[in-house]
Amino acid sequence: MDAPRMQALVGDWQRVDLEDAAARRLTVVSASVRAALDDVAGQSLFDTEPAHFERALRAMARHD
């Protein structure tokens, strides 16, 4: 997803006008959350099992 699409979605869903920089940051954050959750997708219920939840949190904490 790119920043203009993010601006459009947030505008439609929340009735908020995001500045360009905020839309870019939100796009990066959204992509990193998706990547982190992709790491644990298909595994057992990571949100209820501490080992899987910890792995998801570690993945989300990665820095580029």
Contacts in CASP RR format, 6 or more apart in sequence:
PFRMAT RR
TARGET T0000
AUTHOR 0000-0000-0000
METHOD contacts of the structure
MODEL  1
MDAPRMQALVGDWQRVDLEDAAARRLTVVSASVRAALDDVAGQSLFDTEP
AHFERALRAMARHD
1 27 0 8 1.000
1 30 0 8 1.000
1 31 0 8 1.000
2 27 0 8 1.000
3 20 0 8 1.000
3 23 0 8 1.000
3 24 0 8 1.000
3 26 0 8 1.000
3 27 0 8 1.000
4 23 0 8 1.000
6 18 0 8 1.000
6 23 0 8 1.000
6 26 0 8 1.000
6 27 0 8 1.000
6 30 0 8 1.000
7 17 0 8 1.000
7 18 0 8 1.000
7 20 0 8 1.000
7 23 0 8 1.000
10 16 0 8 1.000
10 18 0 8 1.000
10 23 0 8 1.000
10 26 0 8 1.000
11 17 0 8 1.000
11 18 0 8 1.000
18 26 0 8 1.000
32 60 0 8 1.000
32 62 0 8 1.000
33 60 0 8 1.000
35 59 0 8 1.000
36 56 0 8 1.000
36 59 0 8 1.000
36 60 0 8 1.000
36 62 0 8 1.000
37 56 0 8 1.000
37 59 0 8 1.000
39 55 0 8 1.000
39 56 0 8 1.000
39 59 0 8 1.000
40 46 0 8 1.000
40 52 0 8 1.000
40 55 0 8 1.000
40 56 0 8 1.000
40 59 0 8 1.000
43 52 0 8 1.000
44 52 0 8 1.000
45 52 0 8 1.000
46 52 0 8 1.000
46 53 0 8 1.000
46 55 0 8 1.000
46 56 0 8 1.000
47 53 0 8 1.000
END
